[in-house]
Amino acid sequence: MDLSGVATLDLERLKAVVGTRRLGFPLSRLALQGEGLERLTGEVAALNALGREGTLVLLDTVLVERRAGARRPELVWTGPETRWSSARDTAVVLADLFHKATSTVLVAGFAFDHAADVLGPLHEALQRGVSCRLYASAPVASAFLREHWPFGPPFPECHGFSPRRGVFASLHAK
């Protein structure tokens, strides 16, 4: 069973509905969907094999590990570079980061080329309960959802910045 792609919020919700016996055992895909836990429907057989008590122990363990194991930020140099560069492909790095996200993603940038390809995994993360704050220049941020977000809801929170007149500023981070 792989719960690494399941949002912490979903695991907490599952723990609550199992712990209060709102969901009975054996669990069913339909019952999980009814609780908004679609992401866990593929794990029904494994959870049922553990039973109610085993599932609660598993969820407690995973949630404790997630809270205690706060990871340090990772700095990654990306882009399409020459063959002698040590840069990693931006789309690959972002997809990995978005798939691993469990609570919040912060994206900052000045351009969003190929946004539909690069940001698809971010939309998937938002669908499983991860939140996103996006920071860009004011003109990019104000047009972001219209020009670079073809997915529909849920949406990232978009924030724009405007440097003072005569000051050059650029914001970019992954």
N, C-alpha and C positions, 0 to 999 in steps of 0.2 A: 504494500500500500504506500502510495506517495502522496503526502499531504503538503509538500513544499509549495505547490502552486495554489493552494487554498488560502484565501485571506484569513487573517487572524480573527476578524470580526465574524466570519462564517463559522470558524471552529468554536468560538465563544457561544454563538447562537445555537449550534448543535449541542454543545454541552448543556446549555440551559434547557432546551426542549427534551433532551434525553434525561437529564437529572430530575426534572419536575414531572417526568412521565407523560408529558404532553404528546410525545411520540412513543408508541408502543413498539416492542420487539416481537417478531423480527421487523426491521425497518423495511420500507418499500421506497422505490424510486418516486412514486407518486406522492408519498408523505413528505419526502425531502423537498420535492418541487413545491409542494403546498406551503412549506416553511421558507421558501426563497433560497433553498440550499441546493440548487441545480448542480453546482460545481462538485457536489459530493455524491451524485447519483451513481457514478462509476465505482464507488467504494462500498456499495450496499452489501455485497456478499462478504467482503472482508470484515466490515463492521458487525454484521450479523454473526459471523464466526466467533468474534470476541464476546458477544453478548453485551447486555447493558452495562454491567460492572466493568468489564474489560474495555469497553468503549470509553467509559468515563475516566478510567485510569490512563488510557492512551491520550485522550484529549487533555487531561491535566498535565501529563508529561510534556506534550508538544507545546502547550501554552506556556509552561514554566520555562522551557528551553528558549522559546521565542522572546520572552521578556528578559531573561538573563543574558542571552547571547546577542546583545546589540552589536551589530557589526560596525566597523569603522568605515567611513566613506572611502571610496576607491577613486583614484584619479586615473583616467584612461585617456591616452592620446589616440584620437581616431581620425579617420578620413581616408579617402583613396590617395595613397602615396606611392612613391617610387618603390621598386622592388627591394631597395636597400633600407627602406624605412622600417621602423619597429611599430608603426602605427597600426591599429586594428580597424577593421571595417566598421563604420559608424552604425549601419543598420543592424549588424550582428551584435554589437555591444549593447545597443539600445534594446533590442528584442530580449536579450538575456536579462538586462536590468529590469525591464518592465515585467517579464514573466516571474522574476523572483520577488517583486515588490509585494509587501504584505499590508502596508498601511498608507503611506504617502509617497508621492513622486514629485520632485521639483524639477522643472525643465526651464532652462534659460537659453535664449538664443537670439540671433539677429536675422537669420534666414531659415526657411523651412522648405528646402528643395525636396522633392519626392516625398512630401509629407504623408500621402496616403499609404505608401509602402513602409515608411519608417515608423509611423505612429499607429499603425494597425494594432500592434501588440499593446500599446498604451491604452487604446480603447478597450481591448479585452480585459486589461487590468482594472479599468474603471467599472466595467460590467461586474466584476467579482468583488466590488466594494472598496477598491483602492482609490484614494483621492489624489488629485493632481493640481498643483499650482504652476502656471506657466508665466514666465516673465520675459518680456521682449520690449523693444522700443514701442512707444505709444501707437504709431501707425500700424505696426505689425500686429500688436496685441488686439487692437480694435477690429482688425479685419481677419484675425486668425480663424475664428469659427466659420466664417463665410468662405474664405479662400483656401484654407488648409485642413479643414476637419470635415471630410465627406461622410462620416460615420453616423451622425445623429447622436442622440443622448446615449449615455451620460456624457457630459462635457467637462473639460478641464476648466478650472478657475483661471481666467486670463487677466494679467496685470501688466500695464504699460508704464514705461518710465520716459521722461523727457528731460534730457540734460539742459542746463541753463544755456542761453544763447551765447555762442562763441566758445563753448566747451565741447570738445570731441569726446564722446563716450561710446563704448560698445560693450554689450553684455553677451556673454556666450559661455555656456557650461553644459555638461552632460552628466 
